[in-house]
Amino acid sequence: MLKVGIDIGGTKIAGGVVDADGRIVEKLRVDTPTDTGELARAVIDMAKHFIAEHDVSAVGVAAAGFVDADRATIIHAPNIAWRNEPLKAVLEAGIGIPVTIENDANAAGWAEFRFGAGRDAEHMIMLTMGTGVGGAVVLSGELYRGGHGIAAELGHTRFTRDGLPCGCGQNGCIEQYASGRALQREANAIADGGGIGEGLAALRAEKGTIKGPAISRLVLAGDPGAVEALRRVATALGEACGGFQAILDPELFVIGGGVAQLGEELLAPVRIAYETSLPGYGDRPTASFAIAELGNDAGLIGVADLAVPSGEVA
């Protein structure tokens, strides 16, 4: 059975035809229009292209934002002007086959659970370290969506009272301390301090800015300032995972996003912070940590797998 998965990002729309084993048969990518009407038309056109070429039973569409319990309406989107947008109805009218809407982090987490790093787990949390921190929770083999469909916004867990302002309107959210953006902020602060920050300062002087991939290269080269910046961010993530463990008791944490490409360089300090933050550590089972395996394709693979054909129940 083939399904279409389409992942709407802030700058690109990535779509693909996905088989029952999570393999991508065909993939396309287009720029994301700024106008919401044009955006919907771009999604419809992409889906219709796939349907014309393949025997497709359903379409899944993933986007950042709050998706209602019926997987039909975008309640709020941070980067697109959608407020209570009936996206399912709009897209189905243009595409002509069933459409399922899902949060992009949920979709990526489901893909890792079904086909990636979490395929042997029953209880899994995924955290993606990108511009922010995305979250997905799988409990007893089911994607946990909560009473209103918008559960697992783990990046917006309050981490520090009266902390840094967050784009969600609150202060002190974990994504302000454990994201790719946080890594850049810490790197700049260390560069300003001299000492171990000399390598970072030299990079900034040469390039005019300190970007995530360059920090990662310095980490892998053993630069002490870059390693310290990563340790600070990893510590925040690990401490948050200790709290998530106390509440949800997963057997596995999967870490994705750009920062996760550092692999064990990231996971080692995450584990230390997790262990020291875990209630009852030493007397209770602990979770394992793994790096996500599906990369940028996770969202479209996961939402395709979640798409519900006509006659089936979600």
C-alpha positions as CSV (number, residue, x, y, z in Angstrom):
1,M,0.0,0.0,0.0
2,L,1.4,3.4,-1.0
3,K,0.7,6.6,0.7
4,V,1.9,10.2,0.2
5,G,3.6,12.1,3.0
6,I,4.1,15.9,2.7
7,D,6.2,17.8,5.3
8,I,5.6,21.6,5.3
9,G,8.6,23.5,6.6
10,G,9.3,27.2,7.0
11,T,11.4,27.3,3.7
12,K,10.6,24.1,1.9
13,I,7.8,21.6,1.3
14,A,9.2,18.0,1.1
15,G,6.9,15.2,-0.2
16,G,7.2,11.6,-1.1
17,V,5.5,8.4,-1.9
18,V,6.1,5.9,0.9
19,D,5.5,2.2,1.0
20,A,4.3,0.1,4.0
21,D,7.9,-0.5,5.1
22,G,8.7,3.2,5.3
23,R,10.7,3.3,2.0
24,I,10.5,6.4,-0.2
25,V,9.5,5.5,-3.8
26,E,9.6,9.0,-5.2
27,K,10.4,12.4,-3.6
28,L,9.9,16.0,-4.5
29,R,10.8,19.3,-2.9
30,V,9.6,22.9,-3.6
31,D,9.9,26.2,-1.8
32,T,7.3,27.1,0.7
33,P,5.1,30.0,-0.5
34,T,4.4,32.8,2.0
35,D,0.8,33.2,1.0
36,T,-1.4,30.5,2.7
37,G,-3.6,30.1,-0.4
38,E,-0.6,29.5,-2.6
39,L,0.8,27.1,0.1
40,A,-2.3,25.0,0.0
41,R,-2.2,24.9,-3.8
42,A,1.5,23.8,-3.7
43,V,0.6,20.9,-1.4
44,I,-2.4,19.9,-3.6
45,D,-0.3,20.1,-6.8
46,M,2.4,17.9,-5.2
47,A,-0.1,15.3,-4.0
48,K,-1.8,15.2,-7.4
49,H,1.5,14.6,-9.1
50,F,2.2,11.6,-6.9
51,I,-1.3,10.3,-7.3
52,A,-1.1,10.5,-11.1
53,E,2.1,8.4,-11.0
54,H,1.3,5.9,-8.2
55,D,-1.5,3.9,-6.8
56,V,-2.0,6.0,-3.6
57,S,-4.6,5.3,-0.9
58,A,-4.2,8.4,1.4
59,V,-2.2,11.6,2.0
60,G,-0.6,12.7,5.2
61,V,0.5,16.3,5.7
62,A,2.8,17.4,8.6
63,A,3.3,21.0,9.7
64,A,4.7,22.8,12.8
65,G,1.8,23.8,15.1
66,F,-1.1,22.7,17.2
67,V,-3.2,20.1,15.4
68,D,-6.7,19.3,16.8
69,A,-7.7,15.8,18.1
70,D,-9.4,15.0,14.8
71,R,-6.2,15.6,12.8
72,A,-8.2,18.0,10.7
73,T,-7.6,21.6,11.8
74,I,-4.4,23.6,12.5
75,I,-5.3,25.4,15.7
76,H,-2.1,27.6,15.7
77,A,1.0,27.6,13.6
78,P,4.1,29.6,14.7
79,N,5.6,30.2,11.2
80,I,2.5,30.2,8.9
81,A,-0.6,32.5,9.3
82,W,-2.9,29.6,10.2
83,R,-5.4,30.1,13.0
84,N,-8.1,27.4,13.3
85,E,-7.4,26.6,9.7
86,P,-9.6,23.6,8.4
87,L,-6.6,22.3,6.4
88,K,-7.9,18.7,6.0
89,A,-11.1,19.9,4.3
90,V,-9.2,22.4,2.1
91,L,-6.7,19.8,0.9
92,E,-9.3,17.0,0.4
93,A,-11.4,19.3,-1.8
94,G,-8.4,19.8,-4.1
95,I,-6.8,16.3,-3.9
96,G,-9.8,14.1,-3.9
97,I,-8.6,11.3,-1.5
98,P,-8.4,11.2,2.3
99,V,-6.0,13.6,4.0
100,T,-4.6,13.3,7.6
101,I,-3.0,16.3,9.3
102,E,-0.3,15.8,12.0
103,N,2.2,17.9,13.9
104,D,5.7,17.7,12.2
105,A,7.5,16.6,15.4
106,N,4.9,13.9,16.1
107,A,5.3,12.7,12.5
108,A,9.1,12.5,12.7
109,G,8.9,10.7,16.1
110,W,6.4,8.2,14.7
111,A,8.8,7.5,11.8
112,E,11.7,6.8,14.1
113,F,9.5,4.5,16.2
114,R,8.2,2.5,13.3
115,F,11.2,2.4,11.0
116,G,14.2,4.0,12.7
117,A,16.1,4.2,16.0
118,G,13.0,3.3,18.1
119,R,11.7,0.3,16.1
120,D,12.5,-2.1,18.9
121,A,10.9,0.0,21.7
122,E,7.4,0.2,23.0
123,H,7.7,3.4,25.1
124,M,9.8,6.1,23.4
125,I,10.4,9.9,23.5
126,M,11.9,11.7,20.6
127,L,13.5,15.2,21.0
128,T,14.6,17.1,18.0
129,M,17.3,19.8,18.5
130,G,16.9,22.3,15.7
131,T,16.0,26.0,15.8
132,G,13.8,24.9,18.7
133,V,13.2,21.6,20.5
134,G,10.5,19.4,19.1
135,G,9.0,16.5,20.9
136,A,7.0,13.3,20.3
137,V,5.9,10.6,22.8
138,V,5.0,7.0,22.0
139,L,3.5,5.0,24.9
140,S,2.6,1.3,24.6
141,G,3.2,1.5,20.9
142,E,0.7,4.4,20.3
143,L,1.5,8.0,19.5
144,Y,0.4,10.1,22.5
145,R,-1.6,13.1,21.4
146,G,-3.5,14.1,24.6
147,G,-7.1,15.2,25.1
148,H,-7.0,18.0,22.5
149,G,-4.4,16.6,20.1
150,I,-1.6,18.9,21.0
151,A,0.4,16.9,23.6
152,A,4.2,16.4,23.6
153,E,5.2,20.0,23.1
154,L,8.2,19.0,25.2
155,G,10.4,21.9,24.1
156,H,8.0,24.2,25.8
157,T,8.3,22.6,29.2
158,R,9.3,25.4,31.7
159,F,12.9,24.8,32.4
160,T,13.9,28.0,34.3
161,R,11.6,30.3,36.1
162,D,11.8,33.8,34.7
163,G,14.2,32.5,32.1
164,L,14.9,33.5,28.5
165,P,11.8,34.6,26.5
166,C,10.5,32.0,24.1
167,G,8.6,32.4,20.8
168,C,5.6,30.6,22.4
169,G,5.0,33.7,24.6
170,Q,6.4,32.2,27.8
171,N,9.8,32.4,29.5
172,G,12.4,29.7,30.4
173,C,11.3,27.0,28.0
174,I,13.7,24.1,27.5
175,E,14.1,25.0,23.8
176,Q,15.8,28.2,24.8
177,Y,18.6,26.2,26.5
178,A,18.9,22.9,24.5
179,S,18.4,23.8,20.8
180,G,20.7,24.6,17.9
181,R,20.0,28.3,18.6
182,A,21.0,27.8,22.2
183,L,24.3,26.2,21.1
184,Q,25.0,29.3,19.0
185,R,24.2,31.6,21.9
186,E,26.5,29.7,24.2
187,A,29.2,29.7,21.6
188,N,29.1,33.4,21.2
189,A,29.1,33.9,25.0
190,I,32.2,31.8,25.3
191,A,33.9,33.6,22.4
192,D,33.3,36.9,24.2
193,G,35.0,35.6,27.4
194,G,38.5,34.9,25.9
195,G,40.4,31.9,27.2
196,I,38.9,28.7,25.9
197,G,36.8,30.8,23.6
198,E,39.7,31.8,21.3
199,G,38.9,29.3,18.6
200,L,35.3,30.4,18.5
201,A,36.3,34.1,18.5
202,A,38.6,33.5,15.6
203,L,35.9,31.7,13.7
204,R,33.5,34.7,14.3
205,A,36.1,37.2,13.2
206,E,36.7,35.2,10.0
207,K,33.1,34.4,9.1
208,G,31.2,37.3,10.8
209,T,29.0,34.8,12.7
210,I,29.1,31.5,14.5
211,K,26.8,28.9,12.9
212,G,25.9,25.4,14.0
213,P,27.8,23.4,11.4
214,A,31.0,25.3,12.2
215,I,30.6,24.7,15.9
216,S,30.1,21.0,15.2
217,R,33.4,20.9,13.3
218,L,35.2,22.6,16.1
219,V,33.7,20.1,18.6
220,L,34.9,17.2,16.5
221,A,38.4,18.9,16.4
222,G,38.4,19.1,20.2
223,D,38.3,22.9,20.4
224,P,37.7,23.5,24.2
225,G,35.3,26.4,23.7
226,A,33.1,24.6,21.3
227,V,33.1,21.5,23.5
228,E,32.1,23.6,26.5
229,A,29.2,25.2,24.5
230,L,28.0,21.7,23.6
231,R,28.3,20.5,27.2
232,R,26.1,23.4,28.4
233,V,23.4,22.6,25.8
234,A,23.6,18.8,26.4
235,T,23.4,19.3,30.1
236,A,20.2,21.2,29.8
237,L,18.7,18.5,27.5
238,G,19.8,15.7,29.9
239,E,18.3,17.5,32.9
240,A,15.0,17.8,31.0
241,C,15.1,14.1,30.1
242,G,15.4,13.3,33.8
243,G,12.1,15.1,34.4
244,F,10.5,13.4,31.4
245,Q,11.6,10.0,32.7
246,A,9.9,10.7,36.1
247,I,6.6,11.5,34.3
248,L,6.5,9.1,31.4
249,D,9.1,6.4,32.1
250,P,10.2,5.7,28.5
251,E,12.7,2.9,27.7
252,L,14.3,5.0,25.0
253,F,15.1,8.6,24.2
254,V,15.8,9.3,20.5
255,I,17.6,12.6,19.7
256,G,17.3,14.1,16.3
257,G,17.9,17.5,14.6
258,G,21.1,19.1,13.4
259,V,22.9,19.0,16.7
260,A,22.3,15.2,16.9
261,Q,24.8,14.7,14.0
262,L,27.5,15.0,16.7
263,G,26.4,11.6,17.9
264,E,28.3,10.3,21.0
265,E,29.9,13.8,21.5
266,L,26.4,15.0,22.3
267,L,25.0,11.9,24.0
268,A,27.8,11.4,26.5
269,P,27.1,14.7,28.4
270,V,23.4,14.2,27.9
271,R,23.6,10.9,29.8
272,I,25.6,12.4,32.6
273,A,23.1,15.2,33.2
274,Y,20.2,12.7,32.9
275,E,21.6,10.4,35.4
276,T,22.3,13.1,38.0
277,S,18.8,14.6,37.5
278,L,16.8,11.3,37.7
279,P,14.7,10.8,40.8
280,G,15.9,7.7,42.6
281,Y,18.8,7.2,40.3
282,G,20.7,4.0,41.3
283,D,17.6,2.3,42.5
284,R,15.5,2.3,39.3
285,P,15.7,1.3,35.6
286,T,17.0,3.9,33.3
287,A,16.4,4.7,29.6
288,S,18.7,4.3,26.7
289,F,19.7,7.1,24.3
290,A,20.0,6.9,20.6
291,I,20.6,9.2,17.6
292,A,17.7,9.4,15.1
293,E,18.3,7.5,11.9
294,L,16.0,8.9,9.3
295,G,17.2,12.5,9.1
296,N,15.2,15.1,7.2
297,D,12.9,12.4,5.7
298,A,11.4,11.4,9.0
299,G,8.5,13.9,8.9
300,L,7.2,12.8,5.5
301,I,7.7,9.1,6.2
302,G,6.0,9.3,9.5
303,V,3.0,11.3,8.3
304,A,2.5,9.0,5.4
305,D,2.4,6.0,7.8
306,L,-0.1,7.9,9.9
307,A,-2.4,8.8,6.9
308,V,-5.8,7.0,7.1
309,P,-7.3,5.7,3.9
310,S,-11.1,5.9,3.3
311,G,-13.0,3.4,5.4
312,E,-10.2,2.9,8.0
313,V,-10.3,4.4,11.6
314,A,-7.3,6.3,12.9
